[in-house]
């Protein structure tokens, strides 16, 4: 459903830190998108909407709505107010060209061509940081919101030229983002069943809006989910936002700052990639060189043909290693037993020889003694 923005927005506006007008609803609109007549040029724009079947879409009997459902409805409205989607910026041929470049990124990673902090692998998901990288999750010395820190300059690779030419420049030309807004690009590569847990992009590091472009397949971005593990389970989202191939999504306001978002495993049914474009604040906290050395060690996964190893493969290799270790221990025990048995046998035969020798000497002595006395 197209967003009708030909009428003037009467809500008060405030200027955000990067020069984009922001309405009281939390939505951003570029000054440059205003036509001379004062109307907003939004032919590309499509308002977000939750998947059909969510709780707030179900028909209720009159008077049956609870305070909790009313609160959920209010939160859903706030989330939707902070979401903007544009669907006709990247066509099929453009998507194909960008996807080929993403494949090259994966190949270069397998060849070991990137710096250590550029690549972060997990089962069924790989992240590639360019321009800026930061600590998160298990990499944090202290857990909790606000603890994230940027890596020192030079610890991740620069933004690839093709990202600037094919993606960032195109968004600038379409007045989706201001010129020179982006200084951080992340490429997430998901295999079927891959996910990213509920999180909020660090408010003290990244400006808003958060811009993402989806490639390779369709998926969904879920808001307000809770994860549990072993086995992995995800609660029902407040809002499930469809992400079609080539779709540009911008998050700001409540959707970016006050509610978590995630990618659920059940929403990644085939390989999917996303390019996330952000602006890092110039005064964002940054690690010192000595602090990088003291960071907790992240889990490393062995590479396979897909670039990383699944949990099942990891468990299988662990069992194989355990089995080989057990066999090795058993072989050593057998060698010790054979050695002990051989030593015992050698000792026994030596004792027998000594006993026979003593017996022979005694017998000889008796014969000599008896013969001399009889004569």
Residue pairs with C-beta under 8 A, 6 or more apart in sequence:
1 46
1 47
1 49
2 42
2 43
2 45
2 46
2 47
3 42
3 45
3 46
3 47
5 39
5 40
5 42
5 45
6 39
6 40
7 39
8 38
8 39
9 23
9 29
9 40
11 23
11 24
11 25
12 23
12 24
13 21
13 22
13 23
13 24
14 21
14 22
14 24
15 21
15 22
16 22
16 28
16 207
16 208
17 207
17 281
18 178
18 181
18 207
18 279
19 31
19 178
20 28
20 29
20 30
20 31
20 178
20 209
21 28
21 29
21 30
21 31
22 28
22 29
22 252
22 253
23 29
25 81
25 82
25 253
26 78
26 81
26 82
26 252
26 253
26 254
26 255
27 81
27 82
27 84
27 252
27 253
28 84
28 208
28 209
28 250
28 252
29 40
30 175
30 176
30 177
30 178
32 175
32 178
33 40
33 41
33 42
33 175
34 40
34 41
35 41
41 175
44 86
44 87
44 88
44 89
44 174
45 84
45 85
45 86
46 85
46 86
46 87
47 80
47 83
47 84
47 85
48 80
48 83
48 84
48 85
48 239
48 241
48 249
49 80
50 56
50 57
50 76
50 80
50 238
50 239
50 240
50 241
51 220
51 240
51 242
54 236
54 237
54 238
54 239
54 240
55 69
55 72
55 236
56 69
56 72
56 73
56 76
60 69
72 238
75 224
75 238
75 259
76 238
76 239
78 253
78 254
78 255
78 258
78 259
79 223
79 224
79 238
79 239
79 254
79 255
79 259
80 239
80 255
81 253
81 254
81 255
82 251
82 252
82 253
82 254
82 255
82 256
83 241
83 249
83 250
83 251
83 255
84 209
84 249
84 250
84 252
85 241
85 247
85 248
85 249
85 250
86 174
86 176
86 247
86 248
86 250
87 244
87 246
87 247
87 248
89 170
89 171
89 174
89 176
89 246
89 248
90 98
90 170
90 213
90 246
90 248
91 246
92 246
94 166
94 170
94 246
95 215
95 245
95 246
97 166
98 162
98 166
98 167
98 215
98 275
99 215
99 216
99 273
101 160
101 162
101 163
101 166
102 187
102 189
102 215
102 216
102 273
102 275
105 128
105 160
105 187
105 189
106 126
106 189
106 307
108 114
109 118
109 119
109 126
109 128
109 307
110 303
110 307
114 128
114 157
115 155
115 156
115 157
116 155
117 129
117 133
117 151
117 155
117 156
118 128
118 129
118 130
118 133
118 156
118 157
119 126
119 127
119 128
119 129
120 126
120 127
120 128
120 129
120 298
121 127
121 300
121 301
121 303
121 307
121 308
122 299
122 301
122 308
123 194
123 301
123 308
123 309
123 310
123 311
123 314
124 190
124 191
124 192
124 193
124 194
124 195
124 268
124 308
124 310
125 188
125 189
125 190
125 191
125 194
125 195
125 196
126 188
126 189
126 307
126 308
127 186
127 187
127 188
127 189
128 186
128 187
128 188
128 189
129 156
129 157
129 184
129 186
130 156
130 157
130 158
130 159
130 160
130 163
130 184
130 185
130 186
130 187
131 156
131 158
131 159
131 182
131 183
131 184
131 185
131 280
132 150
132 151
132 156
132 183
132 184
132 280
133 150
133 151
133 155
133 156
134 148
134 149
134 150
134 151
134 202
134 205
135 141
135 147
135 148
135 149
135 151
135 287
135 295
136 148
136 199
136 202
138 296
138 298
138 299
139 295
139 296
139 298
140 147
140 148
140 296
141 147
141 291
141 294
141 295
141 296
145 200
145 202
146 202
146 204
148 202
148 204
148 205
149 285
149 286
149 287
149 291
150 205
150 280
150 284
150 285
150 286
150 287
151 286
151 287
151 292
152 286
152 287
152 288
152 289
152 292
153 286
155 292
159 168
159 182
159 183
159 184
159 185
160 185
163 185
163 275
167 213
167 275
167 277
168 177
168 182
168 185
168 277
171 177
171 211
171 248
171 277
172 178
172 179
172 181
176 211
176 248
176 250
177 209
177 211
177 277
181 207
181 279
182 211
182 277
182 278
182 279
183 278
183 279
183 280
184 206
184 277
184 278
184 279
184 280
185 275
185 276
185 277
185 278
186 275
186 276
186 278
187 273
187 274
187 275
187 276
188 196
188 273
188 274
188 276
189 271
189 272
189 273
189 307
190 219
190 263
190 268
190 271
190 272
190 273
190 274
191 268
191 271
191 306
192 268
192 269
192 270
192 271
193 265
193 268
194 263
194 265
194 268
194 272
195 232
195 234
195 262
195 263
195 264
195 265
195 268
196 262
196 263
197 227
197 262
198 224
198 225
198 226
198 227
198 260
198 261
198 262
199 260
199 261
199 262
200 256
200 257
200 258
200 259
200 260
200 261
201 210
201 251
201 256
201 278
203 257
204 281
204 284
204 285
205 280
205 281
205 284
205 285
206 278
206 279
206 280
206 281
206 284
207 278
207 279
207 280
207 281
208 251
208 252
208 253
208 256
208 257
209 250
209 251
209 252
209 256
210 250
210 251
210 252
210 256
210 276
210 278
211 248
211 249
211 250
211 276
211 277
211 278
212 248
212 249
212 251
212 274
212 275
212 276
212 277
213 246
213 247
213 248
213 249
213 274
213 275
213 277
214 243
214 244
214 245
214 246
214 247
214 249
214 272
214 273
214 274
215 245
215 246
215 272
215 273
215 274
215 275
216 245
216 270
216 271
216 272
216 273
217 245
217 269
217 270
217 271
217 272
218 242
218 243
218 244
218 245
218 272
219 243
219 263
219 267
219 268
219 272
220 240
220 241
220 242
220 243
220 263
220 264
220 267
221 240
221 241
221 243
221 249
221 261
221 262
221 263
222 234
222 237
222 239
222 240
222 241
222 261
222 262
222 263
222 264
222 267
223 237
223 238
223 239
223 240
223 241
223 255
223 259
223 260
223 261
224 237
224 238
224 239
224 259
224 260
225 234
225 235
225 236
225 237
225 260
225 262
225 264
226 234
226 235
227 233
227 234
227 235
227 262
228 234
232 265
234 262
234 264
234 265
234 266
237 264
238 259
240 267
241 249
243 249
243 274
251 261
255 261
287 295
301 308
301 309
301 314
302 308
302 309
302 313
302 314
302 317
303 309
304 313
309 317
